[in-house]
Amino acid sequence: MAVAVPHILVFSLAYDPYWGGAEIALKEIMRLLPRFHFTVITARALKHFPAHDLKEIEEQGNVRIVRVGAKSRWRGQYGYPFAAVKRAFAEARFQRPDAVWGMMESYGGMAASLFHQKFNDIPYLLTMQSGDSEAFWALRTWFWKPWYQKIFTHASAIQAISGYLAERAQAFGARGPIEVIPNGVAEAFFAAPISQEERNALREQWGVEAEGKAIITVSRLVEKNGVDTLIQGYALWRRQYAHPASRLVIAGRGPQGARLKKLAAREGVEKEVRFLGEVPNEILPRYYQSADVFARPSRSEGLGISFLEALAAGMPLIGTAVGGIPDFLKDGETGLAVRPNDADGIASAIEQITGNENLRARLAENGKRMARERYTWDQIAERIGILFDQLITESHARIH
């Protein structure tokens, strides 16, 4: 007799082709859990992404994607929770899910919570991924806080990607168990080092001369990621320590792009700061390996997948001890910690690492070992799978 494959109904505002850290995590976990079948209900259009002509329903292995809502980017995003729940009710009439998964404590979590209110015998897992600050959430949720709290209080269990987010879940009144399970790093970032010729060629493209250093950040260009402080710190480092042959490489895009380019010009480093725009994931490992240090002085951070990728690729880190970053940034062990908004601290940390090869090599080796021990997707997916097994088993036991 064939054993039924457990069915997980997933609410995720964004998914293919709208990728961010949370969506990459979702894709990797589902891919590595073929013993489950997933239906992902996602938005057809989002305000910060170009419009695409997408199929309503798409099958990808053990994942079925259902796109809902308006084709208008604003209406598609803000109307998502209600369009998603309406579709989920219809889906449940034909295939009742064994569990519900709310991806992120915002639109996806809201939709999952609304669904769970009607089907409260179906376990609901909330995954917390947000890197936004407490002030951001206070501003966004004060006028509907009682309803927002239900995202947490209705959850049968919560997966937080950092200890910081686990504490936030408790503050919002979570009643179910909370487990810290971080995001992982794709195996490509652990790959063998690229050749010296390939590394030199890429550094030459960036304008790094033979004795120069390359500082890299991979970041969405938004306020919380502190790229403005990084540019100021880099400019200060060049002036104080005389490193004209070096470059700051910024991979990523975002609403602050134009402002950051103007800042680089005001700081006198517009030719030395290289804005690369979005870099495809498949070539990112080469970019990390071609730099000397990874830096991102975040003002808030849920965890920070780019930090983990840099660790796996053998990059020492410069970051701030905010949010989930202290989970992996151990000052003097895997990198150097600076205060938020501290350009002087950034300049000093860059000089300490780039001016001391023994320190740089030790930080890099420690970080790579930590990434391999804690942050592979195989480990992460298995832990999520066990969590779903437990929720489904407990739910069936209560019913029967």
N, C-alpha and C positions, 0 to 999 in steps of 0.2 A: 504493500500500500504506500503510495507516494505521500511524503511529508509536505504539508503546506508551507510555502515560503512566507515568512512574516512580512507584512506590508507596512511600510512607514510612510505617513503622509507628512510632507515637508512644506512649511511656509517660509519662503525666502523672497524678500522684495526683489533682489537682483539675482540673476543667474545667467548662464550662457546666452548672449555674448557680453553681458555686463559683468565684468570681473573686478573683484577687489579681494582683499585678504580673506574675508569671511567666505566668499564664494569659492575661492580656490581651495580653502579648507574643506568645504562641503563636498566639492567634486572629488577630492582625494580620498576622503573618508568613505564616500559611497562606492567609489571604484574598488576599494580594498575590502568591502564587505559584501561579496557576491551572495552570501547566504540570506540577504534581505532584498526585497524589492522596494524601490523608492518611487513615490510620485511627488515631484517638486512643483508646487503651484507658485508661479513667479509673475512679475509684472511684464506686460508687453512693451512698455516704454517708461523711461526714467528721465528726470529733468536734467541730470548732469552728463548724459550720454547722447551721442548722435542717434537719430532715429534709424531703426532697421526694419526691413520687411521680413517678419519672422513667422514661422509656422505656429499655429495654435497648439498643436500637439506634436511632440518629437520623442522618439525612442532612442536612447543611448545605452545599450547594454542592459544592466539591471535598473536603469533610471528612466522614468517617463516624465517628460517635462510638459507642463500645461501652462500656457501663457494667458493671462487674463487682464481685463481692464481696457481703458481707452488707449488709442494710438497717440493721443496728445501726451507729450512728456510730463507736463505738470499734473493733468488729471489722472494720467496713468499711475503716477507715484502716489499722490495723496488719496486717491480712491482705492488703492491696492487692498488694504485690509478687508474692506467690505466686498469688493469683487472676488477676492480670494476665498473668503468664508462662504459666499454664495455658491461658488463653484465646488468648494469642499463638501457642502451639504449634498449637492447633487452627486458628487463622486461617491459619497458614503452610502447612498442608496443602492449603488451597484457593487461596490467593494468596500466593506467596512474596514478601516485601518486597524492594525494591532497597536499602533502608537502614533502620536503626533509629535512633530519636531518643529519648534519655533526657532528660526535662525536669526539671532540678535534680539536684543531687548528694545526693539522699536517696532517697525512695521510687521516683521515676521512674527515676533513674539505677541504683538497685539492680535493678529489674525489667529494664531494658535490658541490664545487665551479665549477669544470669542467662540471658537469652535468647541473648545473644551467645556465651556459653560453649558452647551447643549448635550455634548457627549462626554459627561464627566466620568464615565466608567472606562474611557480610553485614556491611558497614561499620556501625559504631556511633558516632554523634555524641552527645556529652554537652554539654548546655548548663548552665553554672554561673550561678545566679541568687541564691544564698543571701546574705542580709545578716547572718546571725548571726556572732557573734564566734568567735575561735579557742578561747576557753575553753568556749563552748557546745558546739562540735563535739568537743573533747577529752572533755568530760563525757559526751556522748551516744554516743561511738564507741569508748572505750578498751577495752571488753570484747569488741568484735568488729572491732577495727581492721584485721586482715589481710583480712577479707572486705570491709570498707568501702573499703579501698584499691583493690580490684578494680574499683570503679565508675570509677576514674581510669585504672588500668593497662590495663584491657580496651578503653578507648575508642580508636577509630581516629583520632579528632580531637576536640578540645575547643573549644567556643565559650565564652569567659568574657566577662561583660558589663562587666568592668573590669580594669584592670591588676592591682589587688589580688587579684582572684580568679584571675587567670592565675598569679600567684606561688603561691597556695595549691595550685593544680593541680600545679605542679612539686614542691611540698613533699610531696604525697601520691603522688609517683612516676609522674606521667603520662608515657607513652611516645610517644604520638602528637603531631602538631603542635597547638599552642595558638594560637588566634586571638582577639584582643579585638574583639568586635562588641557594642556596647552595645544597650540597649533604645532604643526610639524614642518619639516623642510624636505623638499623634493630631493630625490636621490642624486639628481644631476649636480647639486651644489656640493656634494661630497666627492665629486669625481677627481681623478688624478690631476695634478697641476698641468696647466697648459704649457706648451713649449715656450722657451725663452724668446724665440723668434716671434711667436704669435703675441706674446706679452709686449715685446718691444714695439711691434707694429701698431698695436692698439694705443699704447702710450704716446707714440709719435702722432697718431691722429688727434689725441687730446692736446698735443703741444708740450708734453713733458720732455724735457731735455735729459741727457745722460745722467746727470747728478741730481736731477729734480725728483720731487715726491708728488704722488697723486693721492689726494684725499677724495673719497667718494661718498656720496649719500644717494640712497634710493628712497624716494619719498614723494608722496602726494604733496603738492605745493599749497598747503593750507596752514593757517595760523598755528595750530596745535603742534606742528612738527618742527617749529623753530628754525626753519631754513634761513630766515633773516639773521638770526644770531650766528649761525654757522658762517654765513658770508662775512659778517662783521668780524668774527673771530679769525677767519682765514686771512682777511685783509690785514688785520693787526699782526698776525704771525709773520706774514711776508715783510711787513715794515720793521718789526722788532728784530727778527732773526735773519733777514736778508736771504730770502729763498725765491729769487726771480724766475728760476727754471721750473717751478712747481705749478700745479694746477688743482683747482677744485672742480670736480665733476659731479653734476647734478642730474640724476636720471629720474624723470617723473614729470607729471603735468598737474595743473590745478589752477584754481581761480587767482592765486597770488603770483602767477608766473610773470606777468608784466611788471608788477611792483617790485619783484625780486631782481629783475634785470635792471631796473632803474636804481635800486639800492647798490648793486654791484658797480654801476657806473659812478655813483656818488662816492663810493669807497675807493675808486680808482683801480678796480680789478675787473672791469668789464671784459677785457681780453683774456684774462686768466681764469675766469669762471666759465665753464663750459656747460651750457644748458642743452641736454641731449633730448629732452622730451621723453615720451614713453619708450622704454626699451623692452622688446619681447622677452618673455620669461626664459625662452630656450637659449638665449645668448647672455643672460644676466650673469651666470657663473663665470664666464670669461671676463666680464667687466670687474666683478669683485676681485678676481685673482690678479688682475692687472693693476690694481691700486695698492697703496701701502697701508692705508688705515680707513676704516668706515666711521663716519661721524654723523650723529643726528641728535641735536640738543632739544628733544621733545619737551613741550610744556604739559602734555598729558599723553598717556599711552595705555591701551588695554594690555597689549603684549608687545607687538611690533615684529611682523614677519620678516621685514628686511634685516633687522638685527640678527635674527636666527640664521638667515641665509648667509649673511656675512660671516658669522661664526663658523658655519659649516664649510665655507670656502677658505677659511684660514685667515680671516681678517681680525686684527685687534679692534676693539670698539672704543668710541668716545660717545658717551651718552649721559643722560640725567637720571637721577634716582627717583623717578616719578612713576606712578601707576604700576604696571606689571614689569617694568624694566629691571628692577632689582632681582627678579627671579633668575635672571641669567647674567646680568652685568655685575660682576663681583670686582669691586675696585681693587686694582693691583693684581688681579688674577686673570680675568678675561678681557679687561679693558680699564679705562680710566673714567671715573664719574665726575661730572661738573655740575654746577648749579644751573637751573634754568635762567635764560636771559643773560648769561655771563660770557661775553665775548672774550674777556681776558682769560677766563678759565679754559675756553676752547683753544686759544692761541698757545697757552702753556701746555695743554695736554697734547696738542699736535707736535709741539717741539719735543716733549718728553719721549713720545713714541718714535717719531721719525729720526730723532737724534741718537737713539740708543737701540741698535739692532738686536742686542741680547734681550732687552725688555720686549721689543716688538715680537721677536720669535717666541718668547715664553708665553706672552698673552695669546698669540695666535694658536699655539699648540694646545693650551688649556681650553680655549674656546672651541676648537675643533673637536676635542675629546668630549666636552660637555654636550655639544650638539649631537654627536653620534650616540651618546648614552641616553639622552633624554628626549630628543626632538625628531626622531624619524617618523614618517607617516605610518609605517607598519605598526609601531608601538601605539601611536595615538588612535588609529582606527580600531585596533583590537580592544582598547579600553572603552571606546564608544560602543562597540558591538556588545561587550559584556554588560554595559549599562542598559542598553536596550533589552538584552536578554532578561535581565533582572526585572525591569519594569513590566515587560510583557508577561513573564511568569507570575509575578505578584498579582497582576490584573486578572489573569485567567483563574488564579487560585481564589480570588475574592468572588468571581462570578459563579464558579462551580462549587 
